[in-house]
């Protein structure tokens, strides 16, 4: 699931036009503890930062062991698409090589089993692939296997996550709607107009 979600996000990033990197993002993309508008480049750099930690986390190293500021700053450089793809590749290789899903992962917000850590970040990547695609005006369809996997992971816990502010209010979607539209509604996103 992680590899599918991360590859879907990278696929969208590769479609960003040169003139879009500086665009201001809608309020739902605001960074933590900040009310200022962020640019698309800042959002993608944050995802690069998050992905850069994946190999270290899955290896069982803590942020203190690696160095708290190891991946701070601009990770995208002069060729943001290439840089992002390289970081995604390293994260995907680490996830695919994970031999112990029960290995302890030391996150900044606590210790978790590797499987739980990946579960927590799958939806962030998969749903952001959709959200960024919508903002930059490219196809928002996610791979069917990714949508099915995200639905399976999120549906049983959506109300719990909604209560702590991860998802906005549920958007009612007809039962006959596509699974992607139902996933979007479940996570507080309006379905894509068809």
Secondary structure, DSSP 8 states (H G I E B T S, - for coil): -HHHHHHHHHHHHTT--GGGTT-B--GGG--TT--S--BHHHHHHHHHHHHHHHHHHHTT--HHHH-TTTT-S-SSTT-HHHHHHHHHHHHHHHHHT---TTSEEEETTEEEEHHHHHHHHHHHHHHHHHHHHHHHTS-----HHHHHHHHHHHGGGHHHHHHTTSS-S-----TTS-HHHHHHHHTT------
